[in-house]
Amino acid sequence: MTRKLRFLAVPVALLGIAGLIATGCGGGDDTTTATETEAAAGGETGGNALEIKMGDYFFDPKNGSGAAGPTTIEAPNEGSVEHELVVFKSDMNPADLPTEANGDVDEEKLDQQAEEAGEIADVEPGESGSEDFELTPGKYVIFCNLPGHYAQGMYGTITVTGE
């Protein structure tokens, strides 16, 4: 009798694990929206939160959106190398930012054409970075400016609405 129960327990456990995996995976598009949340540091309410995952040479979502105001951007690094998330307010196409000879974004030139909002720097694989931003309505470009990352397509946008 005990042997029968053990024999049935393995398939039941595997079925349960498969169900958890299936519910954790889902389709979606490449946009997301910031939501009202409680600020983690001070327990204050009324701030926005936006999660932008960093993978090896991409952001997920590539094109996010959110509401104007104080916003905490969470940037978990799900890739295998270090990444960063640089944010500039600009209507420029993120694929056409000014670059240096090595292909990295020339942030000094960009600063003459756009307004730097901030960055989440040096996030190691498996770690998560977070930074508070004061976002105003408009379009923002995001990119990783570690050597070679921008040239490999690690850029996107955030569209901010309302006030």
C-alpha positions as CSV (number, residue, x, y, z in Angstrom):
1,M,0.0,0.0,0.0
2,T,2.8,2.5,0.9
3,R,4.5,1.6,-2.4
4,K,1.3,2.6,-4.4
5,L,1.1,5.9,-2.6
6,R,4.7,6.7,-3.4
7,F,4.2,5.7,-7.0
8,L,1.2,8.1,-7.2
9,A,2.9,10.9,-5.3
10,V,5.6,11.5,-8.0
11,P,3.2,12.1,-10.9
12,V,1.0,14.3,-8.7
13,A,4.0,16.4,-7.6
14,L,5.2,16.7,-11.2
15,L,1.7,17.8,-12.3
16,G,1.6,20.4,-9.6
17,I,5.0,21.8,-10.6
18,A,3.9,21.9,-14.2
19,G,0.9,23.9,-13.2
20,L,3.0,26.4,-11.3
21,I,5.3,26.9,-14.2
22,A,2.3,27.3,-16.6
23,T,0.7,30.0,-14.4
24,G,4.0,31.8,-14.0
25,C,4.6,32.1,-17.8
26,G,2.4,34.2,-19.8
27,G,2.3,36.1,-23.1
28,G,2.2,39.8,-23.4
29,D,3.3,42.7,-25.5
30,D,6.4,44.8,-25.0
31,T,4.7,47.6,-23.0
32,T,3.9,48.0,-19.4
33,T,2.2,50.7,-17.2
34,A,3.4,52.1,-14.0
35,T,1.0,51.6,-11.1
36,E,0.3,53.4,-7.8
37,T,2.2,51.7,-5.1
38,E,3.4,52.2,-1.5
39,A,7.0,53.6,-1.5
40,A,9.3,50.9,-0.2
41,A,11.6,53.2,1.7
42,G,9.3,55.5,3.7
43,G,6.0,53.7,3.5
44,E,4.5,56.7,1.8
45,T,1.6,56.3,-0.7
46,G,0.9,58.0,-4.0
47,G,4.1,57.2,-5.9
48,N,4.4,55.2,-9.1
49,A,6.3,52.1,-9.7
50,L,7.7,50.8,-13.0
51,E,9.6,47.6,-13.5
52,I,12.0,47.3,-16.5
53,K,13.8,44.0,-16.6
54,M,17.2,43.9,-18.0
55,G,18.4,40.9,-20.0
56,D,21.4,40.3,-22.2
57,Y,21.1,43.2,-24.6
58,F,17.4,44.0,-24.2
59,F,14.8,45.7,-21.9
60,D,11.5,44.1,-21.0
61,P,9.3,46.0,-21.8
62,K,11.2,47.7,-24.5
63,N,8.5,50.4,-24.6
64,G,7.0,51.2,-21.2
65,S,4.5,53.8,-20.0
66,G,3.6,55.4,-16.8
67,A,2.0,58.4,-15.0
68,A,3.8,61.7,-14.2
69,G,5.1,62.2,-10.8
70,P,7.5,60.5,-8.4
71,T,8.3,57.1,-9.8
72,T,10.4,54.3,-8.6
73,I,12.0,52.3,-11.4
74,E,12.9,48.7,-10.4
75,A,15.4,47.1,-12.8
76,P,16.1,43.5,-12.1
77,N,19.1,42.1,-14.1
78,E,18.0,38.7,-15.4
79,G,20.9,38.5,-17.8
80,S,24.4,37.0,-17.4
81,V,26.4,40.2,-17.5
82,E,26.3,43.5,-15.7
83,H,23.8,46.1,-17.0
84,E,22.6,49.7,-16.3
85,L,19.5,51.7,-17.2
86,V,20.2,55.3,-18.3
87,V,17.1,57.6,-18.7
88,F,16.9,60.8,-20.7
89,K,13.8,62.8,-21.5
90,S,13.8,63.1,-25.3
91,D,11.6,62.6,-28.4
92,M,14.6,61.1,-30.2
93,N,14.3,57.6,-31.6
94,P,16.4,55.5,-29.2
95,A,18.1,53.7,-32.1
96,D,19.4,57.0,-33.3
97,L,21.2,58.5,-30.3
98,P,24.5,60.2,-30.8
99,T,27.4,57.7,-30.5
100,E,31.1,57.7,-29.9
101,A,33.5,56.0,-32.3
102,N,33.2,52.7,-30.3
103,G,29.4,52.7,-30.7
104,D,28.5,53.7,-27.2
105,V,26.1,56.6,-26.6
106,D,27.9,59.9,-26.3
107,E,26.1,61.1,-23.2
108,E,27.7,64.6,-23.4
109,K,26.2,65.2,-26.9
110,L,22.9,63.7,-25.8
111,D,22.8,66.0,-22.8
112,Q,22.9,69.0,-25.3
113,Q,19.8,67.6,-27.0
114,A,17.9,66.0,-24.2
115,E,17.4,66.2,-20.4
116,E,19.1,63.5,-18.3
117,A,16.6,62.1,-15.7
118,G,19.0,59.7,-14.0
119,E,20.3,56.2,-14.1
120,I,20.4,52.9,-12.3
121,A,24.1,51.9,-12.6
122,D,26.1,48.7,-12.4
123,V,23.5,46.0,-11.7
124,E,25.1,42.6,-11.4
125,P,23.5,39.5,-12.8
126,G,20.8,38.2,-10.5
127,E,20.6,41.5,-8.6
128,S,18.1,44.3,-8.9
129,G,18.6,48.0,-9.0
130,S,16.2,50.7,-8.0
131,E,16.1,54.5,-8.3
132,D,13.5,57.2,-7.7
133,F,12.8,59.6,-10.6
134,E,10.6,62.7,-10.9
135,L,9.0,62.1,-14.3
136,T,7.1,64.8,-16.2
137,P,4.8,64.1,-19.2
138,G,6.6,63.3,-22.4
139,K,8.8,60.7,-23.9
140,Y,12.0,59.2,-22.4
141,V,14.7,57.1,-24.0
142,I,16.3,54.4,-22.0
143,F,19.6,52.6,-22.8
144,C,22.4,50.5,-21.3
145,N,25.7,52.3,-22.0
146,L,28.1,49.7,-20.8
147,P,30.6,48.9,-23.6
148,G,28.8,47.3,-26.6
149,H,25.4,47.0,-25.1
150,Y,23.7,49.9,-26.9
151,A,25.2,48.7,-30.2
152,Q,23.6,45.3,-29.6
153,G,20.1,46.9,-29.3
154,M,19.8,47.5,-25.5
155,Y,17.5,50.6,-25.7
156,G,13.8,51.5,-25.5
157,T,11.4,54.2,-24.4
158,I,9.1,55.2,-21.6
159,T,6.1,57.4,-22.4
160,V,4.8,59.4,-19.4
161,T,1.3,60.8,-19.3
162,G,-0.7,63.2,-17.1
163,E,0.4,65.4,-14.3
